[in-house]
Amino acid sequence: MSVFVGAYAASPAHAQWDPAAERAFFEGLAAVPDVRGLELPWTGSVHPHDDDWLYANYPRGFDAVLTSIPDTMRRLQGEPRFGLASTDAQGRADAVRQVREIRDAAKRLDDACGRAAVAAIEVHSAPSLAGAEGSADALRASLTDLLETRGWDDMALVIEHCDAAVPGQAAEKGFLTLEDEITAVDALPDTVGLSINWGRSVIELRDPDRVAAQVAQAAQSGRLHGLMFSGASERPSPFGPAWVDAHHPLAPDEAEFPGGEPSSLLTVARLRAAVAAAGPVRWSGVKLGWADTTAPVAPRVAMIE
């Protein structure tokens, strides 16, 4: 199985720009068998430090998935009504504009690679329902508006499910429920789908043994395009407080993942259960963080491998 890597979570040069380290990181990942490509974070640009550097240095054999989540979370801090699912007209229009900007950047990456390299753009059902109103109808309207724009070709438009707002529970994202997201994509073209991130689901469900059932629910809708694996923890860890979306690596497994993160709820068995529940998907991947900001490139690559 070929996988995408959400490499920015473990990058030695994401927070503090170091072109040489980023180049070595990319080269190391390109040498790992079965890596199909990278999940790239949209931060208002396609690279957090230097778009031109990325276009020039992106491994030419790699595909890509672009995710809007970093910029979406940044925008929500000052614009609580921002989001594709917002019932506020301006908030929804601004989010549609954001996705069109991501689509344009994806086309520039395609041009740099000389082919259709970007497989999908992951978008999100913001706003946080703790601070503003959102609905499946508004999300469907946004997706419909986006599909009316030329230039998507075979690039998929995928809603990445994040933790939904749960009464009495502090949310990390607090977006729409999976049921609402399934409703929003129903009857749209099959280039519009869903993706599940294991860590974000467990943050919502608070039970690691329920995630596979949520994955199965998405699969049964016929719209599950992607499956990404990050961990999460129910207790404080080097990655931060309990239930933070910090992309914990897998829990230690002597045979298959030595040196993992002891606080992580993502075990090899739970990963396998989610894969089985998903069935065939268009793409899958891992997004594993690295808590030590001073660590060199080699162990980061080794963890992903």
C-alpha positions in Angstrom: 0.0 0.0 0.0 1.4 3.4 -1.0 0.8 6.2 1.6 0.9 9.9 2.0 2.9 11.4 4.8 1.8 14.5 6.7 5.5 15.3 7.0 5.1 18.8 8.3 4.1 17.3 11.7 7.6 15.8 12.0 9.6 18.3 9.9 12.7 19.8 11.4 12.1 23.0 9.5 8.3 23.7 9.8 8.4 26.1 12.8 12.0 27.4 12.2 12.9 27.6 8.5 16.0 25.6 7.5 16.1 24.9 3.7 19.0 22.4 4.0 17.2 20.4 6.7 13.9 20.4 4.8 15.7 19.3 1.6 17.4 16.4 3.6 14.0 15.5 5.1 12.3 15.4 1.7 15.2 13.3 0.3 15.0 10.9 3.2 11.2 10.4 2.7 11.6 10.0 -1.0 13.9 7.0 -0.3 11.3 5.3 1.9 9.5 2.5 0.1 5.8 2.9 -0.5 5.6 6.7 0.2 3.4 8.1 -2.5 3.7 11.7 -1.6 3.1 14.4 1.1 0.2 16.0 2.8 1.0 19.8 2.6 -0.4 22.3 5.0 -2.1 25.4 3.7 -1.1 28.3 6.0 -2.2 31.0 3.7 0.4 29.8 1.2 1.4 26.3 0.1 4.6 26.4 2.2 4.9 28.1 5.6 8.1 29.8 4.7 8.9 29.8 0.9 6.4 28.8 -1.8 9.1 29.2 -4.6 11.4 26.9 -2.7 8.7 24.2 -2.4 7.8 24.4 -6.1 11.5 24.0 -7.0 12.3 21.3 -4.5 9.2 19.2 -4.3 10.2 15.6 -5.1 9.1 15.2 -8.7 7.9 11.6 -8.2 5.6 12.5 -5.3 1.9 13.2 -5.4 0.4 15.6 -2.9 -2.7 16.2 -0.8 -3.2 19.8 0.5 -5.0 20.4 3.8 -6.7 23.7 4.8 -6.7 23.0 8.5 -3.8 25.2 9.7 -5.1 28.3 8.0 -8.7 27.5 8.9 -7.8 27.3 12.6 -5.8 30.5 12.3 -8.7 32.3 10.6 -11.2 31.1 13.3 -9.2 32.9 16.0 -10.2 36.3 14.6 -13.2 35.3 12.5 -15.4 32.9 14.5 -18.0 32.7 11.7 -15.4 31.7 9.1 -16.1 28.3 7.5 -17.6 26.3 4.6 -20.4 25.2 6.9 -21.1 28.7 8.3 -24.6 30.0 8.2 -23.1 33.5 8.1 -23.0 34.6 4.4 -19.7 36.5 4.7 -18.0 33.7 6.7 -19.0 31.1 4.1 -17.9 33.3 1.2 -14.5 33.9 2.8 -14.0 30.1 3.2 -15.0 29.4 -0.4 -12.5 32.0 -1.4 -9.8 30.3 0.7 -10.4 26.9 -1.0 -10.2 28.5 -4.4 -6.8 30.0 -3.4 -5.7 26.5 -2.4 -6.9 25.1 -5.7 -4.9 27.7 -7.6 -1.7 26.8 -5.5 -2.3 23.1 -6.2 -2.4 23.9 -10.0 0.9 25.7 -9.6 2.4 22.6 -7.9 1.0 20.5 -10.8 2.7 22.8 -13.2 6.0 22.7 -11.3 5.9 18.8 -11.4 4.8 18.8 -15.0 1.8 16.6 -14.3 -1.3 16.3 -12.2 0.5 15.7 -8.9 -2.2 16.9 -6.4 -4.7 14.1 -5.7 -7.0 16.0 -3.3 -7.6 19.1 -1.3 -8.9 18.5 2.2 -11.3 21.0 3.5 -13.2 21.3 6.8 -16.7 21.8 8.2 -15.9 24.9 10.2 -16.9 27.1 12.1 -16.6 25.7 15.6 -20.2 25.2 16.8 -19.2 26.5 20.2 -18.7 30.0 18.7 -21.0 30.2 15.6 -23.6 28.3 13.7 -22.9 25.8 11.0 -25.1 23.4 9.0 -25.0 20.6 6.5 -27.0 22.8 4.1 -24.5 25.6 4.2 -21.6 23.1 3.7 -23.4 21.6 0.7 -23.9 25.1 -0.7 -20.2 25.9 -0.4 -19.2 22.6 -2.0 -21.6 23.3 -4.9 -20.2 26.8 -5.3 -16.7 25.4 -5.5 -17.6 22.7 -8.1 -19.0 25.5 -10.3 -15.5 26.9 -10.6 -13.4 25.6 -13.5 -10.0 24.0 -13.0 -10.7 21.0 -10.7 -10.1 18.4 -13.4 -9.6 15.0 -11.5 -8.5 16.7 -8.2 -10.8 15.5 -5.4 -12.4 17.8 -2.9 -12.5 16.0 0.4 -14.0 17.0 3.8 -11.6 15.8 6.5 -13.7 14.9 9.5 -12.5 16.6 12.7 -13.9 16.2 16.2 -17.5 17.3 16.3 -19.0 19.5 19.0 -20.1 17.2 21.9 -22.2 18.7 24.7 -20.3 18.8 28.0 -16.9 18.1 26.3 -14.2 20.6 25.5 -13.6 20.5 21.7 -10.4 20.8 19.8 -12.2 21.7 16.6 -15.9 21.3 17.3 -17.0 21.2 13.7 -20.0 19.3 12.2 -20.8 15.7 13.0 -19.9 13.0 10.5 -23.6 12.4 9.9 -24.0 16.1 8.8 -20.9 15.8 6.6 -22.2 12.7 4.9 -25.5 14.5 4.3 -23.7 17.5 2.7 -21.8 15.4 0.2 -24.7 13.1 -0.7 -25.7 13.5 -4.4 -22.7 15.6 -5.2 -20.2 14.2 -7.8 -18.0 11.3 -6.6 -14.9 13.6 -6.7 -16.4 15.1 -3.5 -15.8 12.8 -0.5 -14.7 12.4 3.1 -11.5 11.5 4.9 -11.0 10.3 8.5 -8.0 11.1 10.7 -7.8 8.5 13.5 -6.5 11.0 16.1 -9.2 13.6 15.4 -11.9 10.9 15.7 -10.6 9.6 19.0 -10.5 13.2 20.4 -14.2 13.4 19.6 -15.2 9.9 20.7 -13.0 9.7 23.8 -12.8 5.9 23.2 -10.1 4.5 21.0 -12.1 1.3 20.4 -15.0 3.2 18.8 -12.9 4.8 16.0 -13.1 1.8 13.7 -16.9 2.0 13.9 -16.8 5.7 12.8 -14.5 4.7 9.9 -17.0 2.0 8.9 -19.8 4.5 9.0 -17.9 6.8 6.6 -17.1 3.8 4.4 -20.7 2.7 4.3 -21.7 6.1 2.9 -19.7 5.3 -0.2 -17.8 8.6 0.2 -14.7 7.6 2.2 -11.7 8.7 0.0 -8.9 8.9 2.5 -7.7 7.5 5.9 -5.0 9.2 7.8 -3.3 8.0 11.0 -2.3 10.3 13.9 -2.4 9.4 17.5 -3.8 11.2 20.5 -3.6 10.9 24.3 -6.0 10.9 27.2 -3.3 12.3 29.5 -0.6 15.0 29.3 2.5 14.0 27.3 5.5 15.6 25.7 3.1 16.6 22.9 0.9 18.7 25.2 -2.2 18.4 27.3 -4.7 15.5 27.1 -6.8 15.3 24.0 -4.7 17.8 22.1 -4.5 17.3 18.3 -0.7 17.0 18.2 -0.2 14.0 15.9 1.2 11.5 18.5 3.1 8.6 17.0 1.9 5.1 17.6 2.2 3.5 21.0 5.3 1.3 21.4 5.1 -2.2 19.9 8.2 -4.3 20.4 7.8 -6.1 17.1 6.5 -3.4 14.7 6.9 0.1 16.3 9.7 0.1 18.9 10.4 3.5 20.4 6.8 4.8 20.1 5.0 7.3 22.3 3.8 5.5 25.5 0.9 7.9 26.0 -0.5 7.4 22.5 -3.9 5.6 22.1 -3.1 4.6 18.6 -1.8 1.0 18.7 -0.9 -1.3 15.8 -4.0 -3.3 16.5 -6.3 -0.2 16.4 -4.6 0.9 13.2 -5.3 -2.5 11.6 -8.9 -2.4 12.8 -9.5 1.0 11.2 -7.9 -0.2 7.9 -10.2 -3.2 7.9 -13.2 -1.0 8.6 -12.4 1.4 5.8 -12.0 -1.3 3.1 -10.5 0.0 -0.2 -9.8 3.8 -0.1 -8.3 6.1 -2.7 -5.4 7.1 -0.4 -4.2 6.6 3.1 -1.4 8.0 5.1 0.3 8.8 8.4 0.9 12.1 10.2 3.2 11.6 13.1 4.7 14.4 15.2 8.1 14.8 16.8 8.1 16.4 20.2 11.9 17.3 20.4 12.3 20.3 18.2 16.1 19.9 18.2 16.2 16.3 16.8 18.0 15.8 13.6 16.5 14.6 10.3 17.5 10.9 10.4 15.4 9.7 13.4 12.4 11.6 12.1 12.6 9.8 8.8 13.2 6.5 10.6 10.0 6.9 12.6 7.9 7.5 9.5 9.5 4.6 7.7 
